[in-house]
Amino acid sequence: MNSDIQGFYKGKTIFLTGGTGFLGKVIIEKLLRSTEVKRIYSMTRPKRGQSTQERVAKLETDVLFEELLKLNPDALKRLVPIVGDCLEPDLGISAADRKLLAAEVQIVIHSAATVRFDEALHLALDLNTRATRLMVQLAKQMVHLQSYVHISTAYSNCVVTSVKEKLYPEHLSCSSDKVLAIREHLSDKLIDDMTPALLGLYPNTYTYTKALAEDVILREAVGLPVCIFRPAIIVPTYKEPVLGWSDNMNGPMAIMFGCALGVVRLLCIDTEAHIGLVPVDYCANVALACAWKTDQSAHSSGGGEAGGGKPTVYTLAPSEKNLITFGRFINQSVSCRDIFPLSKMVWYPFVHCVLNPWLFSIGAFFYHILPGYFMDLMLRLSGRKPRMVNIYRKIHKNIALLGPFTSRSFALDTRNTNRLQELMSAKDRLIFQFDMAVMDWEDYFKTALLGIRIYLGKDPHTPESVAQALKLLKRLRFMHNTLKASLACGAGAILWSLFKLIMN
C-alpha cells in the first residue's frame, strides 16, 4: 500500500522556522527519517556565541537523531541553515537567501515562537505576531508554494472554555494590523505599559500574541494554501524516535520534574479539571499531515478550504473519549517514583493539591518556603551557595502563571483533525500516528517519567543507577514518615496541653 503523505514530501524543499526548538527538532527528524524530502531550509539565529552552522551541527550529537544517523549517516546533509532572526526586520534573512527561498521552497512550516507566558509584550509581539506577518509576506514571493502551516496553540482563544476549530477575531481588543501599527510607532516601554489594555481578557502575552498571529493569517494570507495547527500542551515523545525525549522543562514537565525530585509538594490546581497533554511526536505528525491535506484542498478548491477561503484549523488535544484530569496527571507523576526514582531527590516525592489560591499561599509557606530556608541553612553551613528559597519563589510564580489553565477545563474541538486522520491511508496512519482516542495514558506516563529521569535528570538508565536511586528513595521515605509521626505527636501534645489548661 502506498503512502500518500510520503509521496507528497518526496523531492520537496521545505522552509522551517523554529527548527532548533522542541517541536521543530522532532519535525526535522521525522522528515529526514520517514520521507525522501529533498532539502530542509531551517531558519536559525546565532545564539550564545554559537554560529548557525554550529547550532545545526550540534544536532549530530543529539540523542533525538541517533537512530536516524545509524540508518543514514548523511541524513543531516539535507538540512541547510538559513541565517535569520524573528526579531529582525525582514526576519534578518539576506537578499540572496530570500531569493533562494522564493525560487525553491514548496512547503513552509512556521513554528518559531516565544512560549514564555510572562514575556514582555513588545518582544512577544515581535516574535509571535510581526514575524508571522513577515513570514506570510515571504511566502507570497515563493513561486512554487504548495502548502503553508502556521503552528499556533490550542489556547490561543483561552478567553472562552469551548474552542471550536475556527478563528475568533472578535476576542481581540484591536485587530492585528492596528496593534502592529501601534507597535511600529511606539517605544518598547510604552507598548509594555499598554499591556493590560491590549490583552483584555487574555491571561498572558503568549496566548494574546498567538491569537493576534492567527488574525494575521486570516487577514493577510488570503490566496495562500495555508492552514493553522493548534497543538495543546506539548509534552515528551511517546513512540518515536526515542521514548520520553524532552529538552525543556516548560509547563507540566517542570511540575513532573519538581515532583520527582521531591521539591514540589503543593500545587494550586483543580484535580477534576481536564489537562490537554499531547506528545511532541504526535504533534510533528499532525503538522506534516495537515501540510499534505492543505495542498490537496488547494488543488480541489483553488486555495484554502471551500467557503470563503478561510484557513482550516487543526487542533490536537486529548480525545473526548480519552480525557485525563489534573488529579490523574499528578497521581501518575508521583506513582512512578517507585519505578524510575531520580538519584538527585531532595525529599520523598509526594504532592498535595488545593484549589483556593489563599490556601495555597498559606500551605506553600509550610510545604515549600520553611523547608527551603532550612535547606539553605544547611547549604550555607556546608560552604555552598543557598538557592532553595529562590527556586521556590520561581516555582510559585510559574504556578500562578499556569493558574488560568489549571483551574478549569477547556473543551477543545478536534473534528477537523479527526477527519484528517480518517482521510489518511492505513499506511499513513501507521507512519504518521496521532490518534489520541487510543492513547494509553498509564503507559505514556511511564515513558515520560523514564525520559525525565534520563534527559532532564541526567541519570544513566542502568540497573546500578536505578538501584542506587531506590536506596535513596527508601531512606527518604523513612525520614518522611518519621517527620510525619513527629509532627503528629507534637500536634497531639499541644492539643493535650490545651485540653488540660481548659479543664483546669
Steps between C-alpha positions, in 0.01 A plus 500: 500500500632843403550789739337816367680719751842354426425547130410864564832574671718310253741742332351803676685801642379624837556823689469454877523753781556395859712206387717509812195500728324208668241433230720622215772242567245218504354620168847505343582151627168360378539652155853368459418154632157435349498694172724558201490876534756669279608778734397673821596866535494575873500864608747522788654789688841517664463448875734525799810527288402210272460554127202360312723229352620399847145487636386274217815286532408434866206292378747228404565434870135533608352166610186590304691447174694193610277241331474709183877532467544126555269435204638782286824667616463772233139590587582840650663610175145569380461754781626844398505792746373839389624787715199683635340644812132565567593819688671655198343702214423269207580213740871576466516290183749623240385602152680201349331255736158659443548452127601139559196429716264672257628287213520159668263459795176305459399448864525744793464401867510802730570367849721772653352677803569608853298278735572696818175603668663804662689624195504879465224600257732677257711184463200267475348724232822500297563127531149359479299753300721722286715202398183325380421798276856499363478126436176544308657776293795274422269211412321716245830527311542121480409408145465126567321517837262207551430509874553735796452375857475759776554338841293670768369366832171347612486774765520795262132559578507417870265787581229239440496141628334343195730552201393396151736446207438848364643850535380743767594856398216631717695417816771755423479853637670625179565327169849373423568771240414775749711347778798457269461860383506615863805283564681660206458853633540457875800415716542167673415656837179663379386174342571313822312765699197436277500127577186489723296707253603295197475157659144548622384157623810315381699372802848552356698642209560155349137408434419858397775531239424151367137608455625811318716278278192299400332828414798584278449171315129574461554853367825479307541141377206520260576303186769287661457122552507544876380317810534552874610224735408539868668247729401492867774471765797333332673236712782244445497245218292187536595263218776646284782543434598438865275443799425793730740748340483864606744789502310752713313542826203707387156468660406148614852369453628742765226375734582134431872559548445702818274228641750227410777692680285539811526878465139577399262377770200731468314616189211737441287309249152360450557126506171443315588733211628348177857553384581515128820301456626397153831319428740696283540214250123501443516878448771463235288241320194728495708792370626288210162345430312830491759642257415210268124556544536875441664433164217263409238757600676775305482290185133415552373842608748743345671608827379449852196297594171550326286762663664842499857377467561517876790287620409162643584456867626165633506451877682215672373435853391200709198324353162551668498120544840501671534811716739533792454711813763699686445266794587196292796685350641571847429148627669344197797733539548406865423128461805449276731595788529129586590407141727781376622694806749779448845479655487871594178493708503745790195351674251217465274586202140581594256770391191654658263715294280793601271715288484819706794739427492639854517152647786422266691809619466389861583138425796592279667667797504171692548264203758706309632822652572376854679183376674721244651719773608191688668351190668835427635503855647154445653618173657802672643284777654270239661795321266495201283774356138505629245465221185317612296803608567669165406178320171485690421862416544415131285189540222700666517760224463229235212337688324840502562544126347158434198582719259592217565158341511280811180623663254412223438265211517596133283324243723492192325404178705260284257410221727623220793302639283191539381540141863540387583168662204332329619625160847352550579155368562213743872522426506875563311456828771256605796717390352833610316391813306749714185317615433643846189281545716190556767674708601280794560766764646262760750369247575853385584627849738211557670598174503872589635444852775277363584778255504759777742283696735460202476830310416754772635329810810385308490161676643209302244232418690215662397243765771635730371858475140394561602283797693790653201733456268240656724487806480880527122481458476246784708723726294809415176308557617409850594863572166619359298260713709583807435871449126439459491295820698768687268775381195294593641435849590867537151610395347244735712624789398861435130405482530296821666792678224734381236252613653475849530878520132541410390231744694663784 
